[in-house]
Amino acid sequence: MNLLHIFTDIPILIVLFTFLFSITYCIKNYLVVGKQLKLLLNFLSNFKKTDLNFRFKEIDEWMSANPYVSGAWLEFKNTLVFSESVALKDRNNDLTYKEVSSTVQNIHTTVDPLYFFNEETLILSKFNNKFLQTIPTVLTGFGPLFTFLNIAIAFGKIDFSSQERTIASVAGLMSSMQTAALVSVIAVGSSLVFLIFERIVFQAMCKKPLSACEGLLGKLFENVSSEKFLFELLKETKIQNNSVSNLISAIPDNFRVAMNAGIASNLVPYLENLIFGINEVNKSMKDVAKKGGGDDVDDLF
């Protein structure tokens, strides 16, 4: 059997065509995914955790406008916890800002970013991954399918009507058996080659940039559990309640001190002046009385 006859056999052509089509489909999709992951990686590389509060709007707009990650970003954004602050007035009526929590600052997430940005959401969901996974099975299945089909066709061509035809049909049977065996070898071999090729290309084009993106997202958005955040709020609430309790308990003493100070600074001088005036009037009356002038006393009033 010559090489030309082998590659013109229809079952072998079907196996080879399926193999080449699968390789092309695999490379095409992995190139697209790899390109998008590199764009995401280059974009995230421009940000640091310290300036995330000031540039979050920039990240939000880019992520929301990119259809490749917009769905995962929308779900992830709902888990973000922003650093909140409250405005307080000091004694001089100047505004000061205090963080709600002393440890939960910047932007945190209550869910691990890998839950939203992972192999499933950023790679496998972007193309028909199930089809790629079934290709080795299909190629392997072509082997026994075409093998037994060739054998069945070859047995159907055996002619025992004469010695010459019997010898010729048996020779054709042997040739068909060889082709049938070759189909199985090519089918199984192409399945193994596709498996190895697909894993290598997937690791180089998709897995490496994905791991880098996951690492950057983990550094930018530190994961803090909702229980921890609530615990921090509870701790801050207890601190505030303690301060309020101390303030309330000190109100009577402060009120007494303020009243004493007010009386000492305002009421006491007034009373002293009033008593001094009464004493002066009383003294004048006594002086007039000593002189014996009753009418003068009346004139005094």
C-alpha positions in Angstrom: 0.0 0.0 0.0 1.5 3.3 -1.1 1.4 6.5 0.8 -0.9 8.3 -1.6 -3.5 5.5 -1.2 -3.3 5.9 2.6 -4.0 9.6 2.5 -6.8 9.3 0.0 -8.7 6.9 2.1 -11.9 8.6 3.3 -11.8 7.5 7.0 -8.2 8.6 7.3 -9.1 12.0 5.7 -12.0 12.4 8.1 -9.7 11.8 11.1 -7.0 14.1 9.8 -9.5 16.9 9.0 -11.0 16.6 12.5 -7.6 16.8 14.0 -6.5 19.9 12.0 -9.8 21.6 12.6 -9.5 21.0 16.3 -6.0 22.4 16.5 -7.0 25.5 14.5 -10.1 26.0 16.8 -8.0 25.6 19.9 -5.2 28.0 18.8 -7.8 30.7 17.6 -9.7 30.7 20.9 -6.6 30.6 23.1 -5.1 33.5 21.2 -8.2 35.6 21.8 -8.3 34.8 25.5 -4.6 35.4 25.9 -4.8 38.8 24.3 -7.7 39.9 26.6 -5.9 38.6 29.7 -2.7 40.5 28.7 -4.8 43.7 28.3 -6.3 43.1 31.7 -2.9 42.4 33.2 -1.3 45.6 31.7 -4.2 47.7 33.0 -4.1 46.3 36.5 -0.3 46.8 36.6 -0.8 50.6 36.6 -2.5 50.6 40.0 -1.3 50.3 43.6 -3.2 49.5 46.7 -2.3 52.8 48.3 -3.9 54.9 45.6 -6.9 52.7 45.0 -9.3 55.0 46.8 -8.5 57.9 44.5 -8.4 55.9 41.3 -11.3 53.5 41.8 -13.5 55.4 39.4 -10.9 54.8 36.7 -10.9 51.1 37.3 -14.7 50.9 37.5 -15.1 52.7 34.2 -12.6 50.5 32.4 -13.9 47.3 33.8 -17.5 48.1 33.1 -16.7 49.1 29.5 -14.7 46.0 28.8 -17.2 43.2 27.8 -14.6 40.5 28.5 -14.7 41.2 32.3 -17.7 43.4 32.8 -20.0 40.6 34.1 -17.5 39.3 36.6 -16.6 42.9 37.7 -20.3 43.9 38.3 -20.7 40.9 40.6 -17.4 41.5 42.3 -18.1 45.3 42.9 -21.1 44.4 45.0 -18.8 42.8 47.5 -16.5 45.8 48.0 -16.3 47.6 51.3 -15.2 51.2 51.0 -13.4 53.1 53.8 -16.0 55.4 55.3 -15.3 58.4 57.6 -17.5 60.6 59.8 -17.2 64.3 60.2 -16.7 65.5 63.8 -16.4 69.1 65.3 -13.7 69.9 67.7 -13.9 72.6 70.4 -13.1 75.3 67.9 -15.9 74.1 65.6 -13.3 72.8 63.1 -14.3 69.7 61.2 -12.1 66.6 61.6 -12.6 63.3 59.9 -12.4 59.9 61.7 -12.4 56.5 60.1 -15.2 54.2 61.0 -12.8 51.4 61.6 -9.2 51.6 62.6 -8.1 48.5 60.6 -10.6 48.3 57.7 -9.3 51.1 55.5 -8.9 51.6 51.7 -11.1 49.3 49.7 -11.6 45.7 50.8 -13.8 42.8 49.6 -15.8 40.5 51.7 -15.3 37.7 49.1 -12.1 36.4 47.7 -11.5 37.9 44.2 -10.7 34.4 42.9 -14.4 33.5 43.3 -15.2 36.0 40.5 -12.0 36.1 38.4 -10.9 32.6 37.9 -10.3 30.0 35.1 -14.0 29.4 34.6 -15.1 33.0 34.2 -12.1 34.4 32.4 -11.1 31.5 30.1 -13.4 28.5 29.8 -16.7 30.5 29.6 -15.3 32.6 26.6 -15.5 29.7 24.1 -17.0 26.3 23.7 -14.8 24.5 26.2 -16.9 21.4 26.3 -16.4 20.9 22.6 -12.6 21.1 23.1 -12.8 18.5 25.9 -14.7 16.1 23.7 -12.3 16.2 20.8 -9.9 13.6 22.1 -12.8 11.3 22.8 -14.2 11.9 19.3 -10.8 11.2 17.7 -10.3 8.1 19.7 -13.9 6.9 18.8 -13.1 7.4 15.1 -10.5 4.6 15.4 -12.7 1.6 16.2 -15.6 3.1 14.2 -13.8 3.2 10.9 -11.8 0.1 11.7 -14.9 -2.1 12.1 -16.5 -0.3 9.2 -13.6 -1.1 6.9 -13.6 -4.7 8.1 -17.3 -5.1 7.5 -17.0 -3.6 4.0 -13.9 -5.9 3.2 -15.8 -9.0 4.3 -18.7 -8.0 2.2 -16.4 -8.0 -0.9 -15.1 -11.5 -0.5 -16.1 -13.6 -3.5 -15.8 -17.4 -3.4 -17.3 -18.0 -6.8 -14.0 -19.0 -8.3 -10.4 -19.6 -7.2 -9.1 -16.4 -8.9 -11.8 -14.2 -7.4 -11.3 -15.8 -4.0 -7.6 -15.0 -4.1 -8.2 -11.5 -5.3 -10.9 -10.8 -2.7 -8.7 -12.2 0.1 -5.9 -9.9 -1.1 -8.3 -7.0 -1.0 -9.4 -8.1 2.5 -5.8 -8.0 3.7 -5.4 -4.5 2.2 -8.6 -3.3 3.9 -7.5 -4.8 7.2 -4.2 -2.9 7.0 -6.1 0.4 6.3 -8.5 -0.3 9.1 -5.7 -0.8 11.5 -3.9 2.3 10.3 -7.1 4.3 10.9 -7.1 3.3 14.5 -3.4 4.2 14.9 -3.9 7.6 13.3 -7.0 8.3 15.4 -5.5 7.4 18.7 -2.2 9.1 17.8 -4.0 12.3 16.8 -6.0 12.2 20.1 -2.8 12.0 22.2 -1.1 14.7 20.2 -4.1 17.0 20.6 -4.2 16.4 24.4 -0.5 17.3 24.8 -0.7 20.2 22.4 -3.8 21.7 24.1 -2.4 21.5 27.6 0.9 23.1 26.5 -0.8 26.0 24.6 -3.4 26.5 27.4 -0.6 26.8 30.0 1.5 29.2 27.9 -1.3 31.5 26.5 -4.0 31.5 29.2 -2.9 30.0 32.5 0.2 32.2 33.1 -1.5 35.6 32.4 -4.5 34.5 34.4 -2.4 33.7 37.4 -0.7 37.1 37.1 -4.1 38.8 37.0 -5.4 36.9 40.0 -2.3 37.9 41.9 -2.7 41.6 41.1 -6.4 41.5 42.0 -5.6 39.8 45.3 -3.0 42.5 46.1 -5.3 45.4 45.2 -8.4 44.3 46.9 -7.5 42.7 50.3 -10.0 40.1 51.4 -11.6 40.9 54.7 -14.4 38.7 56.0 -17.8 40.3 56.7 -17.5 38.9 60.3 -14.2 40.7 60.8 -15.6 44.0 59.5 -18.7 43.8 61.7 -16.4 43.0 64.7 -14.4 46.1 63.9 -17.6 48.2 63.8 -18.7 46.6 67.1 -15.4 47.5 68.7 -15.6 51.1 67.5 -19.2 51.3 68.7 -18.1 50.1 72.2 -15.4 52.7 72.3 -17.9 55.4 71.3 -20.4 54.2 73.9 -17.8 54.2 76.6 -16.8 57.8 75.7 -20.5 58.8 75.8 -21.0 57.1 79.1 -18.0 58.9 80.6 -19.3 62.2 79.3 -22.8 61.6 80.7 -21.4 60.6 84.1 -19.3 63.8 84.2 -22.2 66.1 83.3 -23.4 66.7 87.0 -19.9 67.6 88.2 -19.3 69.8 85.3 -22.7 71.4 85.8 -21.9 72.1 89.5 -18.6 73.5 88.7 -20.1 75.7 86.0 -22.9 76.9 88.3 -20.4 77.7 91.1 -18.2 79.6 88.6 -21.2 81.5 87.3 -22.4 82.4 90.7 -19.0 83.4 91.9 -18.4 85.6 88.9 -21.8 87.2 88.4 -24.2 86.9 91.3 -21.8 87.3 94.3 -20.5 90.8 93.1 -24.1 91.9 92.5 -25.2 90.8 96.0 -22.2 92.4 97.6 -23.0 95.7 95.9 -26.6 95.4 97.0 -25.7 94.7 100.6 -23.2 97.6 100.5 -25.9 99.9 99.2 -28.4 98.8 101.9 -25.7 99.3 104.6 -25.0 102.8 103.3 -28.8 103.6 103.4 -29.0 102.2 106.9 -26.0 104.3 108.0 -27.5 107.4 106.6 -30.7 106.8 108.4 -28.9 106.3 111.7 -27.0 109.6 111.2 -30.2 111.4 110.5 -31.9 109.8 113.5 -29.1 110.9 115.8 -29.6 114.5 114.8 -33.2 114.3 116.0 -34.7 115.5 112.9 -37.8 113.4 112.4 -39.1 115.6 109.5 -35.7 115.2 107.9 -36.0 111.5 108.1 -39.3 111.7 106.4 -37.8 113.9 103.7 -35.0 111.4 103.3 -37.6 108.8 102.1 
